[in-house]
Amino acid sequence: MIRYLKIVLIVFVGLQGLFYFISNAVNWEYAQMAVSAVLSQSDSPAYPNLVVPAITSPFLVKLALIGIMTGELLVGLLCLKGAFDMWKMADGPAEGFNAAKTWAIVGCCTALIVWFGIFQVFGAALLQMWQGQVGVGSFEGAFMYHAASGIILIFVNQKDD
């Protein structure tokens, strides 16, 4: 039963990535505005003197959004591939099931790169996105996503007998 629970949790991490990718794709203009608000640092009342200059280039805003969306898509695809591999080995020997976790683990690590690395390290720490109304929602959401992905990563990575 534990093996099936691990598969379901990996599917959920994958779906989360895909849902955010799709949401950004169907709200492309709004997603650009949100990324632009963070990169331009237009709403930084607490720390007006930030480490990096404001980024206002429409090209760089689009490039950043494409990077975020690529990461979200990868989370989805890698986790779903991992869940499928795990599903195929769910009733097999422990060595096979443990080996089948590879793409699921890579998918969860990709989730950490996206929601911890991009949003928390670069967005929150470097660009101080927590100061603005638009950025704080993304900052808080990213913490929930990477915390859940990290906990699931630890659980899934445990060896199965």
One Martini backbone bead per residue (centre of mass of N, CA, C, O) as a GRO file, in nm:
protein
  161
    1MET     BB    1   0.055   0.064  -0.019
    2ILE     BB    2   0.292   0.265  -0.009
    3ARG     BB    3   0.352   0.266  -0.308
    4TYR     BB    4   0.080   0.396  -0.396
    5LEU     BB    5   0.112   0.656  -0.236
    6LYS     BB    6   0.363   0.754  -0.382
    7ILE     BB    7   0.236   0.773  -0.660
    8VAL     BB    8   0.015   0.978  -0.592
    9LEU     BB    9   0.204   1.206  -0.496
   10ILE     BB   10   0.352   1.235  -0.767
   11VAL     BB   11   0.107   1.310  -0.930
   12PHE     BB   12   0.049   1.572  -0.774
   13VAL     BB   13   0.309   1.718  -0.844
   14GLY     BB   14   0.265   1.703  -1.149
   15LEU     BB   15  -0.007   1.852  -1.158
   16GLN     BB   16   0.088   2.113  -1.041
   17GLY     BB   17   0.279   2.186  -1.269
   18LEU     BB   18   0.069   2.174  -1.499
   19PHE     BB   19  -0.138   2.377  -1.386
   20TYR     BB   20   0.061   2.620  -1.385
   21PHE     BB   21   0.131   2.615  -1.677
   22ILE     BB   22  -0.158   2.650  -1.789
   23SER     BB   23  -0.231   2.907  -1.636
   24ASN     BB   24  -0.009   3.079  -1.769
   25ALA     BB   25  -0.092   3.031  -2.064
   26VAL     BB   26  -0.401   3.142  -2.034
   27ASN     BB   27  -0.243   3.403  -1.870
   28TRP     BB   28  -0.008   3.552  -2.015
   29GLU     BB   29  -0.044   3.859  -1.956
   30TYR     BB   30  -0.066   3.832  -1.644
   31ALA     BB   31   0.202   3.687  -1.601
   32GLN     BB   32   0.375   3.917  -1.710
   33MET     BB   33   0.284   4.127  -1.504
   34ALA     BB   34   0.389   3.977  -1.254
   35VAL     BB   35   0.685   3.955  -1.338
   36SER     BB   36   0.724   4.258  -1.388
   37ALA     BB   37   0.669   4.353  -1.097
   38VAL     BB   38   0.916   4.210  -0.980
   39LEU     BB   39   1.151   4.300  -1.173
   40SER     BB   40   1.088   4.620  -1.139
   41GLN     BB   41   1.038   4.697  -0.837
   42SER     BB   42   0.772   4.891  -0.798
   43ASP     BB   43   0.706   4.741  -0.496
   44SER     BB   44   0.949   4.872  -0.257
   45PRO     BB   45   0.909   5.006   0.049
   46ALA     BB   46   1.121   4.881   0.250
   47TYR     BB   47   1.347   4.818   0.004
   48PRO     BB   48   1.458   5.044  -0.228
   49ASN     BB   49   1.759   4.914  -0.213
   50LEU     BB   50   1.870   4.698  -0.435
   51VAL     BB   51   2.094   4.476  -0.570
   52VAL     BB   52   1.931   4.501  -0.830
   53PRO     BB   53   1.819   4.618  -1.098
   54ALA     BB   54   1.575   4.698  -1.276
   55ILE     BB   55   1.350   4.501  -1.482
   56THR     BB   56   1.193   4.614  -1.807
   57SER     BB   57   1.229   4.419  -2.023
   58PRO     BB   58   1.020   4.242  -2.219
   59PHE     BB   59   1.213   4.014  -2.293
   60LEU     BB   60   1.300   3.936  -1.997
   61VAL     BB   61   1.019   3.874  -1.897
   62LYS     BB   62   0.957   3.648  -2.096
   63LEU     BB   63   1.202   3.475  -2.026
   64ALA     BB   64   1.125   3.427  -1.731
   65LEU     BB   65   0.849   3.297  -1.784
   66ILE     BB   66   0.954   3.066  -1.957
   67GLY     BB   67   1.128   2.946  -1.735
   68ILE     BB   68   0.905   2.886  -1.537
   69MET     BB   69   0.725   2.714  -1.729
   70THR     BB   70   0.933   2.501  -1.790
   71GLY     BB   71   0.959   2.401  -1.503
   72GLU     BB   72   0.662   2.320  -1.464
   73LEU     BB   73   0.652   2.118  -1.694
   74LEU     BB   74   0.878   1.934  -1.589
   75VAL     BB   75   0.745   1.851  -1.333
   76GLY     BB   76   0.509   1.709  -1.465
   77LEU     BB   77   0.657   1.510  -1.659
   78LEU     BB   78   0.852   1.375  -1.459
   79CYS     BB   79   0.643   1.275  -1.252
   80LEU     BB   80   0.465   1.110  -1.447
   81LYS     BB   81   0.689   0.924  -1.536
   82GLY     BB   82   0.755   0.821  -1.251
   83ALA     BB   83   0.474   0.706  -1.187
   84PHE     BB   84   0.468   0.504  -1.419
   85ASP     BB   85   0.719   0.345  -1.337
   86MET     BB   86   0.612   0.268  -1.056
   87TRP     BB   87   0.356   0.124  -1.147
   88LYS     BB   88   0.501  -0.109  -1.305
   89MET     BB   89   0.662  -0.187  -1.006
   90ALA     BB   90   0.467  -0.224  -0.757
   91ASP     BB   91   0.472  -0.565  -0.769
   92GLY     BB   92   0.764  -0.580  -0.743
   93PRO     BB   93   1.065  -0.564  -0.663
   94ALA     BB   94   1.244  -0.350  -0.473
   95GLU     BB   95   1.465  -0.276  -0.678
   96GLY     BB   96   1.269  -0.190  -0.905
   97PHE     BB   97   1.113   0.028  -0.752
   98ASN     BB   98   1.353   0.203  -0.669
   99ALA     BB   99   1.448   0.253  -0.966
  100ALA     BB  100   1.162   0.384  -1.061
  101LYS     BB  101   1.209   0.672  -0.900
  102THR     BB  102   1.392   0.864  -1.058
  103TRP     BB  103   1.186   1.067  -1.203
  104ALA     BB  104   1.042   1.151  -0.943
  105ILE     BB  105   1.288   1.277  -0.808
  106VAL     BB  106   1.353   1.477  -1.032
  107GLY     BB  107   1.080   1.622  -1.018
  108CYS     BB  108   1.104   1.721  -0.723
  109CYS     BB  109   1.370   1.875  -0.768
  110THR     BB  110   1.249   2.066  -0.976
  111ALA     BB  111   1.048   2.193  -0.782
  112LEU     BB  112   1.270   2.315  -0.603
  113ILE     BB  113   1.396   2.490  -0.819
  114VAL     BB  114   1.149   2.658  -0.881
  115TRP     BB  115   1.016   2.729  -0.581
  116PHE     BB  116   1.292   2.790  -0.446
  117GLY     BB  117   1.499   2.908  -0.641
  118ILE     BB  118   1.334   3.116  -0.804
  119PHE     BB  119   1.133   3.235  -0.583
  120GLN     BB  120   1.308   3.246  -0.314
  121VAL     BB  121   1.592   3.333  -0.403
  122PHE     BB  122   1.539   3.537  -0.636
  123GLY     BB  123   1.267   3.671  -0.573
  124ALA     BB  124   1.287   3.718  -0.257
  125ALA     BB  125   1.593   3.780  -0.198
  126LEU     BB  126   1.683   3.954  -0.448
  127LEU     BB  127   1.389   4.108  -0.534
  128GLN     BB  128   1.179   4.139  -0.299
  129MET     BB  129   0.872   4.024  -0.353
  130TRP     BB  130   0.739   4.053  -0.060
  131GLN     BB  131   0.663   4.369  -0.088
  132GLY     BB  132   0.451   4.303  -0.294
  133GLN     BB  133   0.137   4.217  -0.381
  134VAL     BB  134   0.210   4.017  -0.606
  135GLY     BB  135   0.464   3.873  -0.480
  136VAL     BB  136   0.355   3.755  -0.209
  137GLY     BB  137   0.180   3.531  -0.330
  138SER     BB  138   0.411   3.381  -0.471
  139PHE     BB  139   0.589   3.341  -0.225
  140GLU     BB  140   0.387   3.177  -0.051
  141GLY     BB  141   0.323   2.958  -0.257
  142ALA     BB  142   0.610   2.849  -0.303
  143PHE     BB  143   0.645   2.736  -0.023
  144MET     BB  144   0.424   2.524  -0.035
  145TYR     BB  145   0.534   2.370  -0.282
  146HIS     BB  146   0.825   2.303  -0.180
  147ALA     BB  147   0.749   2.166   0.083
  148ALA     BB  148   0.580   1.938  -0.033
  149SER     BB  149   0.794   1.829  -0.231
  150GLY     BB  150   1.007   1.765  -0.013
  151ILE     BB  151   0.844   1.564   0.153
  152ILE     BB  152   0.787   1.371  -0.081
  153LEU     BB  153   1.078   1.312  -0.152
  154ILE     BB  154   1.154   1.177   0.114
  155PHE     BB  155   0.939   0.954   0.107
  156VAL     BB  156   1.006   0.829  -0.175
  157ASN     BB  157   1.322   0.782  -0.118
  158GLN     BB  158   1.253   0.563   0.045
  159LYS     BB  159   1.304   0.252   0.097
  160ASP     BB  160   1.182  -0.046  -0.034
  161ASP     BB  161   1.082  -0.391   0.050
   0.00000   0.00000   0.00000
